[in-house]
Amino acid sequence: MRPSRTAAVLLFAYAVVMLWVTLGPAPGAVSGNQARRGILDPTIWVDSDTWTIGSQTEFELNVLLFVPFGALLAFALRGAPAVVPAVMSAGFALLIEVAQIPMADRISDPRDLVANSLGAVIGILVARISDAIASIPARIKARRRAALAREVTRTSPLRPTSTGAFRTATGGLRLPDDRSSGRAPARAPAERGTR
């Protein structure tokens, strides 16, 4: 399947909405234990409070926020290995968390980065599974066509070529009406009339 232009357009629109939701004015009071340098502070990654403080609902919402992003990115990058949209999604989530560091009403939190990356991976898996399911009829049709071609080749002394001619068992070419030899098709001998 080819990359989806529609998915690329929707991805751009969704990314703009995500940036507004994550970097725009916070709808309510924000509380947390952000380090001075946010996720760029190595000590916050090993602090037990980072992983134990915070609501489960907030974590789940952060996961859900990135599921459509990961799916749309996977559809837009069809044909690329799954690791490519996964790394790009994690990079986008990292960009958001770094941008939140100087903001007074936002918290740059490793837990959010993990939740966002997890959501993106789920979206990528959903997209790849849905592409695999959608391609089943085409794969079945291609297998049937290949099996029929093998059967025709196996049972016929003449094998069709891409030009419409037939390849004989000895390797020569013969057109269906024997034009390859330069002769007109053989005709039945004319009956002799009586005079």
MARFIGU-865209 format. One record per residue (C-alpha): x, y, z; residue number from 0. Coordinates in steps of 0.2 Angstrom, whole numbers, plus 5000, padded with zeros to 4 digits. Example, Ala and Ser with C-alpha at 12.3 -4.5 7.8 and 13.67 -1.06 7.14 Angstrom:
BEGIN
<rec xx="5062" yy="4978" zz="5039" num="0"/>
<rec xx="5068" yy="4995" zz="5036" num="1"/>
***
This chain:
BEGIN
<rec xx="5000" yy="5000" zz="5000" num="0"/>
<rec xx="5006" yy="5018" zz="4996" num="1"/>
<rec xx="5008" yy="5031" zz="5009" num="2"/>
<rec xx="4992" yy="5041" zz="5012" num="3"/>
<rec xx="4991" yy="5059" zz="5008" num="4"/>
<rec xx="4975" yy="5061" zz="5017" num="5"/>
<rec xx="4983" yy="5054" zz="5033" num="6"/>
<rec xx="4998" yy="5067" zz="5031" num="7"/>
<rec xx="4985" yy="5081" zz="5030" num="8"/>
<rec xx="4975" yy="5075" zz="5045" num="9"/>
<rec xx="4992" yy="5072" zz="5054" num="10"/>
<rec xx="4997" yy="5090" zz="5052" num="11"/>
<rec xx="4980" yy="5096" zz="5058" num="12"/>
<rec xx="4980" yy="5084" zz="5073" num="13"/>
<rec xx="4998" yy="5090" zz="5077" num="14"/>
<rec xx="4992" yy="5108" zz="5078" num="15"/>
<rec xx="4978" yy="5103" zz="5089" num="16"/>
<rec xx="4990" yy="5093" zz="5100" num="17"/>
<rec xx="5002" yy="5108" zz="5102" num="18"/>
<rec xx="4987" yy="5120" zz="5107" num="19"/>
<rec xx="4981" yy="5107" zz="5120" num="20"/>
<rec xx="4998" yy="5104" zz="5127" num="21"/>
<rec xx="5006" yy="5121" zz="5126" num="22"/>
<rec xx="4991" yy="5133" zz="5126" num="23"/>
<rec xx="4984" yy="5140" zz="5142" num="24"/>
<rec xx="4981" yy="5126" zz="5155" num="25"/>
<rec xx="4962" yy="5124" zz="5158" num="26"/>
<rec xx="4965" yy="5122" zz="5177" num="27"/>
<rec xx="4977" yy="5123" zz="5191" num="28"/>
<rec xx="4993" yy="5113" zz="5188" num="29"/>
<rec xx="5002" yy="5104" zz="5202" num="30"/>
<rec xx="5017" yy="5093" zz="5201" num="31"/>
<rec xx="5035" yy="5090" zz="5206" num="32"/>
<rec xx="5044" yy="5097" zz="5191" num="33"/>
<rec xx="5062" yy="5099" zz="5192" num="34"/>
<rec xx="5070" yy="5115" zz="5188" num="35"/>
<rec xx="5076" yy="5108" zz="5171" num="36"/>
<rec xx="5060" yy="5097" zz="5168" num="37"/>
<rec xx="5064" yy="5081" zz="5159" num="38"/>
<rec xx="5081" yy="5087" zz="5155" num="39"/>
<rec xx="5086" yy="5085" zz="5173" num="40"/>
<rec xx="5093" yy="5067" zz="5175" num="41"/>
<rec xx="5088" yy="5066" zz="5193" num="42"/>
<rec xx="5070" yy="5067" zz="5190" num="43"/>
<rec xx="5070" yy="5051" zz="5179" num="44"/>
<rec xx="5076" yy="5041" zz="5195" num="45"/>
<rec xx="5066" yy="5050" zz="5208" num="46"/>
<rec xx="5052" yy="5038" zz="5214" num="47"/>
<rec xx="5040" yy="5053" zz="5215" num="48"/>
<rec xx="5040" yy="5055" zz="5197" num="49"/>
<rec xx="5033" yy="5038" zz="5194" num="50"/>
<rec xx="5021" yy="5037" zz="5209" num="51"/>
<rec xx="5014" yy="5054" zz="5210" num="52"/>
<rec xx="5001" yy="5059" zz="5197" num="53"/>
<rec xx="4983" yy="5052" zz="5193" num="54"/>
<rec xx="4981" yy="5036" zz="5183" num="55"/>
<rec xx="4967" yy="5046" zz="5173" num="56"/>
<rec xx="4980" yy="5059" zz="5167" num="57"/>
<rec xx="4992" yy="5045" zz="5162" num="58"/>
<rec xx="4978" yy="5036" zz="5152" num="59"/>
<rec xx="4973" yy="5053" zz="5144" num="60"/>
<rec xx="4991" yy="5056" zz="5138" num="61"/>
<rec xx="4992" yy="5039" zz="5131" num="62"/>
<rec xx="4975" yy="5041" zz="5121" num="63"/>
<rec xx="4981" yy="5058" zz="5115" num="64"/>
<rec xx="4995" yy="5051" zz="5105" num="65"/>
<rec xx="4986" yy="5035" zz="5098" num="66"/>
<rec xx="4978" yy="5045" zz="5083" num="67"/>
<rec xx="4995" yy="5054" zz="5081" num="68"/>
<rec xx="5004" yy="5037" zz="5079" num="69"/>
<rec xx="4991" yy="5029" zz="5068" num="70"/>
<rec xx="4991" yy="5044" zz="5056" num="71"/>
<rec xx="5010" yy="5045" zz="5055" num="72"/>
<rec xx="5010" yy="5026" zz="5051" num="73"/>
<rec xx="4998" yy="5028" zz="5037" num="74"/>
<rec xx="5007" yy="5044" zz="5031" num="75"/>
<rec xx="5024" yy="5034" zz="5031" num="76"/>
<rec xx="5017" yy="5017" zz="5024" num="77"/>
<rec xx="5032" yy="5007" zz="5018" num="78"/>
<rec xx="5044" yy="5013" zz="5031" num="79"/>
<rec xx="5049" yy="5002" zz="5045" num="80"/>
<rec xx="5038" yy="5004" zz="5060" num="81"/>
<rec xx="5053" yy="5010" zz="5070" num="82"/>
<rec xx="5053" yy="5026" zz="5060" num="83"/>
<rec xx="5036" yy="5033" zz="5065" num="84"/>
<rec xx="5039" yy="5027" zz="5083" num="85"/>
<rec xx="5055" yy="5037" zz="5084" num="86"/>
<rec xx="5047" yy="5052" zz="5076" num="87"/>
<rec xx="5032" yy="5051" zz="5088" num="88"/>
<rec xx="5044" yy="5050" zz="5103" num="89"/>
<rec xx="5053" yy="5065" zz="5096" num="90"/>
<rec xx="5037" yy="5075" zz="5094" num="91"/>
<rec xx="5032" yy="5071" zz="5112" num="92"/>
<rec xx="5050" yy="5075" zz="5118" num="93"/>
<rec xx="5048" yy="5092" zz="5109" num="94"/>
<rec xx="5032" yy="5096" zz="5118" num="95"/>
<rec xx="5040" yy="5091" zz="5135" num="96"/>
<rec xx="5055" yy="5102" zz="5132" num="97"/>
<rec xx="5044" yy="5117" zz="5127" num="98"/>
<rec xx="5034" yy="5115" zz="5143" num="99"/>
<rec xx="5050" yy="5118" zz="5154" num="100"/>
<rec xx="5049" yy="5137" zz="5155" num="101"/>
<rec xx="5030" yy="5137" zz="5156" num="102"/>
<rec xx="5023" yy="5142" zz="5173" num="103"/>
<rec xx="5006" yy="5133" zz="5170" num="104"/>
<rec xx="5014" yy="5117" zz="5163" num="105"/>
<rec xx="5024" yy="5102" zz="5170" num="106"/>
<rec xx="5038" yy="5094" zz="5160" num="107"/>
<rec xx="5037" yy="5076" zz="5166" num="108"/>
<rec xx="5045" yy="5060" zz="5161" num="109"/>
<rec xx="5029" yy="5051" zz="5165" num="110"/>
<rec xx="5020" yy="5061" zz="5151" num="111"/>
<rec xx="5034" yy="5057" zz="5139" num="112"/>
<rec xx="5032" yy="5039" zz="5142" num="113"/>
<rec xx="5013" yy="5039" zz="5141" num="114"/>
<rec xx="5014" yy="5049" zz="5124" num="115"/>
<rec xx="5027" yy="5037" zz="5117" num="116"/>
<rec xx="5016" yy="5022" zz="5122" num="117"/>
<rec xx="5001" yy="5030" zz="5114" num="118"/>
<rec xx="5010" yy="5033" zz="5098" num="119"/>
<rec xx="5016" yy="5015" zz="5098" num="120"/>
<rec xx="4998" yy="5008" zz="5100" num="121"/>
<rec xx="4992" yy="5019" zz="5086" num="122"/>
<rec xx="5006" yy="5013" zz="5075" num="123"/>
<rec xx="5002" yy="4995" zz="5079" num="124"/>
<rec xx="4983" yy="4998" zz="5075" num="125"/>
<rec xx="4988" yy="5006" zz="5058" num="126"/>
<rec xx="4999" yy="4992" zz="5053" num="127"/>
<rec xx="4986" yy="4979" zz="5058" num="128"/>
<rec xx="4973" yy="4988" zz="5049" num="129"/>
<rec xx="4984" yy="4989" zz="5033" num="130"/>
<rec xx="4988" yy="4970" zz="5035" num="131"/>
<rec xx="4969" yy="4966" zz="5036" num="132"/>
<rec xx="4965" yy="4978" zz="5021" num="133"/>
<rec xx="4978" yy="4970" zz="5010" num="134"/>
<rec xx="4972" yy="4952" zz="5013" num="135"/>
<rec xx="4960" yy="4952" zz="4998" num="136"/>
<rec xx="4973" yy="4958" zz="4986" num="137"/>
<rec xx="4986" yy="4946" zz="4992" num="138"/>
<rec xx="4973" yy="4931" zz="4990" num="139"/>
<rec xx="4970" yy="4937" zz="4972" num="140"/>
<rec xx="4988" yy="4939" zz="4968" num="141"/>
<rec xx="4991" yy="4921" zz="4975" num="142"/>
<rec xx="4977" yy="4914" zz="4964" num="143"/>
<rec xx="4983" yy="4923" zz="4949" num="144"/>
<rec xx="5001" yy="4916" zz="4952" num="145"/>
<rec xx="4995" yy="4899" zz="4954" num="146"/>
<rec xx="4984" yy="4900" zz="4938" num="147"/>
<rec xx="4999" yy="4906" zz="4929" num="148"/>
<rec xx="5010" yy="4892" zz="4936" num="149"/>
<rec xx="4997" yy="4879" zz="4931" num="150"/>
<rec xx="4995" yy="4886" zz="4913" num="151"/>
<rec xx="5014" yy="4886" zz="4911" num="152"/>
<rec xx="5015" yy="4868" zz="4918" num="153"/>
<rec xx="5002" yy="4861" zz="4907" num="154"/>
<rec xx="5004" yy="4870" zz="4891" num="155"/>
<rec xx="5019" yy="4867" zz="4878" num="156"/>
<rec xx="5017" yy="4886" zz="4874" num="157"/>
<rec xx="5021" yy="4898" zz="4888" num="158"/>
<rec xx="5013" yy="4916" zz="4887" num="159"/>
<rec xx="5025" yy="4931" zz="4887" num="160"/>
<rec xx="5022" yy="4949" zz="4892" num="161"/>
<rec xx="5020" yy="4954" zz="4873" num="162"/>
<rec xx="5006" yy="4942" zz="4870" num="163"/>
<rec xx="5017" yy="4929" zz="4860" num="164"/>
<rec xx="5020" yy="4912" zz="4866" num="165"/>
<rec xx="5037" yy="4904" zz="4871" num="166"/>
<rec xx="5039" yy="4887" zz="4865" num="167"/>
<rec xx="5047" yy="4873" zz="4874" num="168"/>
<rec xx="5063" yy="4875" zz="4864" num="169"/>
<rec xx="5063" yy="4894" zz="4868" num="170"/>
<rec xx="5057" yy="4901" zz="4851" num="171"/>
<rec xx="5043" yy="4913" zz="4850" num="172"/>
<rec xx="5027" yy="4910" zz="4841" num="173"/>
<rec xx="5012" yy="4923" zz="4840" num="174"/>
<rec xx="4995" yy="4916" zz="4842" num="175"/>
<rec xx="4992" yy="4917" zz="4823" num="176"/>
<rec xx="5009" yy="4911" zz="4818" num="177"/>
<rec xx="5014" yy="4928" zz="4812" num="178"/>
<rec xx="5032" yy="4927" zz="4819" num="179"/>
<rec xx="5037" yy="4916" zz="4805" num="180"/>
<rec xx="5032" yy="4928" zz="4792" num="181"/>
<rec xx="5020" yy="4916" zz="4784" num="182"/>
<rec xx="5001" yy="4918" zz="4783" num="183"/>
<rec xx="4991" yy="4906" zz="4793" num="184"/>
<rec xx="4990" yy="4889" zz="4785" num="185"/>
<rec xx="4974" yy="4887" zz="4776" num="186"/>
<rec xx="4964" yy="4872" zz="4770" num="187"/>
<rec xx="4969" yy="4867" zz="4752" num="188"/>
<rec xx="4956" yy="4874" zz="4739" num="189"/>
<rec xx="4945" yy="4861" zz="4732" num="190"/>
<rec xx="4948" yy="4858" zz="4714" num="191"/>
<rec xx="4934" yy="4863" zz="4703" num="192"/>
<rec xx="4928" yy="4853" zz="4688" num="193"/>
<rec xx="4929" yy="4861" zz="4671" num="194"/>
***
